[in-house]
């Protein structure tokens, strides 16, 4: 019995060591990818120029959001908390995340950790670098649950990035990557193109001229390695003056399935830094 007990204790110890090492490896992977993203970034155009040909709601938004900013953002980094669920009918679970962005070309690397139970977690890394997307998901930083790449991931990651440019709204002005089309006095469609890969979405603006919603078609993973193009809805609120810009501190992400809009992520920004 003592031999068996010692064997169990040894196995648990070995497993704990493996998980700890893999945890460090996952963190190193994310930080290396973020560093590579920033290293590849070039300087955005000098100055903040709000062009007359932009749709009226976009001009009003950018003028208000960047009134206290003198130069476009080159890169940004944020940390967030919030809740997340791994399936549309699942329980809400706590999540912590960090995300790095670049403006020229637009890109991001995100790392989120969902706590399933005390001592049990799932890591997810999502990214769009040079227009190429990729999602890596691991249980306990060790067991690979998903490692998705390809054209569908490229589009989905670019659509996510387009909706999140409001965290550094000077990027909306770089016509090398973002093109605008008017819809009406409160809506406009944007197309983000990086390395011949593109995604489009519609921004809706509230009475205060700040964005209240973003909608786009994105590929949604439905399991078994299958993705389906699904209406995506994002809402933004709690705008605060940070780094000379009005940026949202709360974002909610949802899928529209069978006519119902179902939330799956609710992020609360803890801190956001620019060009540091």
N, C-alpha and C positions, 0 to 999 in steps of 0.2 A: 504493500500500500504506500509506504514512504517513497519507494522508487517511482511509483506512478505519480505521486504528488509532485515529486521533484521534477519529473519529466514535464508535467503540465506547467509548473512554474517556469521552467526553462523555455518552453515553447512560447509562453506569454511574453517573457522577456525578449526573446528573439524577435517576435512579431512587433513588439513595441519599438525595438531598435530599427527594424526595417521601415516602419511607418514614419518614425522620426527622421530618418535619412531621406526618405522619399518626400516628406514635407519640405525639407530644405531644398531638395532638387526642384520641386515644383515652384517654390518661391524664386529660386535662381533662374529658372526658365522664363518666368514672367518678367522678372527684372531685366534679364538680358534682351528679351524681345522689346520691352519698352525703351531700353537704352538704344537699341538698334533703330527703332522707329524715330527717336529724337535725333540721332546722329545723321539720319538720312534726310532730315527736314532742311529745307532752304528757307531763306527769309521771305516773308510775304511782301506784297507791294507796300511801298512806303506810304504812310498817311491813310486816313479813313475818308474815302471819297464815296458819297452817296449819289449815284448816278440818276439823272432825270428819267431815264428810260425804265427804271425799276418800277414794279407795280406800286401804287399809292400806299397800300397797307404795309408793304415792306419798307418803303422810305420812312414812313412814320415810326415803325418799329425800330429800325436801325438808328434813326436820329435820337430816339428816346433812350434806347438801350446802351448806346455808346457815347452819350453826350459828355461824359467825364473822362473819356479815353482818348489819348492822343495818337497812339500807334496800334496797328493790328496785332493780335495775339500771335505769337509764333508757336508756342506749345502750352498745354495746360495739364494740370494733374488734380484729381479730386479723390476724396475718400467719402464713402457713404455707408449708412446703415439702412435698416428697413426690414421688409418681409418679402418672402418669395414662396411660390409653391411649384413643385416639380411636375404637377399635372393640373389640368384645369379644374378638377374636382377635388384636389388634394388639400391638405391642411396648410395653413400659413405658417412658415418657419422663419426664424431670424436669419438675416444675411448681413455679412460685412463685405465691402468691396473697395477696390481702388482702381482708378482708371487714368491712363495717360493718353493725351491727344496731341496731334500735330495739325497745323493748318496748311502747310505747303510741302507736299501734298496732304490733303486731309487723311487722317488715319487714327486708329486707337488701338490700345491693348487694355483689356479689362480682366480683372481677376476677382471673382466672387466666391465666398465660402458660405455654404448653407449648413446650419447646425441641425442635424436630424434628431439628436439626443445628446446628453452629456458625453463628451468624448467621441462622438460619432459625427462625421461631417462629409460633405461632398464639395470638391473644388471644381470650378468652371473657369476656363479662360476663353474669352471671345476676342477676336481681333479683326481689323481690316488694315492691311499694310500694303501700300502700292496697289490698292484696289483688290487684293486677294484676301478673302475671308477664311476663317477657320475657327472651329469650336472644339475644345478639348475638355472632357469631363472625367474626373477621377474620384472614386470613393477613397476616403482616407489618404488622398494624394498618391494612391498606390494602384488601385484596380481601375483600369480604363473602362469607362462606361460608354464613351463616345469620342470619336476623333474624326470630325467631319470637315471635308474640304470640297472644293469644286465650284462650278458656276453658280449653283444654287446658294451656297454659302457666301460667295462673293456678293451676290445681290442682296441677301438678307443682311449681311454685315454693313454694306454701304447704306442701305435704307435705315438701319439703326443709327449709323453715324450721321446721316442727314438730319434725323430728328434731334440728335444730341448736339448739333452745332450751336444751338441756342445757349449752351454752356460757354461758348466763346464766339459771340455773334458777329465779330468782325470777319470771320471766315465766310459768312454769307455774301460778302461783297466781292470775293475773288472770282471774277468771271472766267478765269482759266478752268475752274472746277464747278462752279455753281451758276446755273442759268435759271431765270425766273420767267413765269408766264402768269399774267393776271387772270383771276377768276371773277372776283367782284371786289367791293370796297372793304371786305373783311377777310378775304381768302386769296391765296396765291399758291401756285404750284412751283416747286423747285426740283431741278434735276442735278444730281451730283454725279460727276464723271471723273474717274481716276483710272489712267492707263486703259482707256477704251472700255472699261466696265462702268455701268451706270445704274442708278436707282432714282426713282422719282417719288415725291410725296407732296401732300397738300398741307400747308400751315393755315390755321384759323386764328384770327386775332380778336382780342376782347375790346371792350369800350376804352380800356386804358392803353390800347395799341400794342400790348404785349401778347405773345403767343399763348393761347389757351389749349390748343390741340394740334396734333399732327396725325395724319392718316396716310397709309401706304399699303401696297401689297408686298408681303414678305413671305419667304418660305418658312413653314412651321414644321418642326420635327414631330411626326406622329408615331415614331417607334419603328423598329425593324429596319432602320436605315432608309426610311421613306420620308420625304418632305412634300408638303402640299402648299401651293400658293394661297395665302390666307390674308384677309383684311386685318391690318394691324392698326391699333389706335393708341396714341400716347397723349397724356394730358400733363400740363405743366402749371405750376402755381408757386406761391410764396417767393416771388421775385425779390432779390436783395441786391443792393449796390455793392459789388465786389470787384476789385481791380479796375475801377472806373467803368464798370458795365453792370447793367441789370440782368441778372441770371437767375434761373429757377433753382430753388432749394428742395423742391418736391417734384418728382415725376412718377407717374403711374403708367405701366405698360399693360396692354390688353390685346386679346385676340377676339375677333368677331366670328363666331361659329354658329351656324344655323340661326342667324339673325340676332343672337345674344352677344353682348359685349362682356367678356369675362376677363377680369383682372388676373394677372399672374405675377406682377412685380410692382412693389411700392417702395421707391427709394427716397431716402431723406439724406441730403448732402450734409456732411459734417464740416468739410473744409474744401476749398478750391483755391489753387494757386496758379499764377500765370507767369510764364517765362522765368521760372526759378529752377 
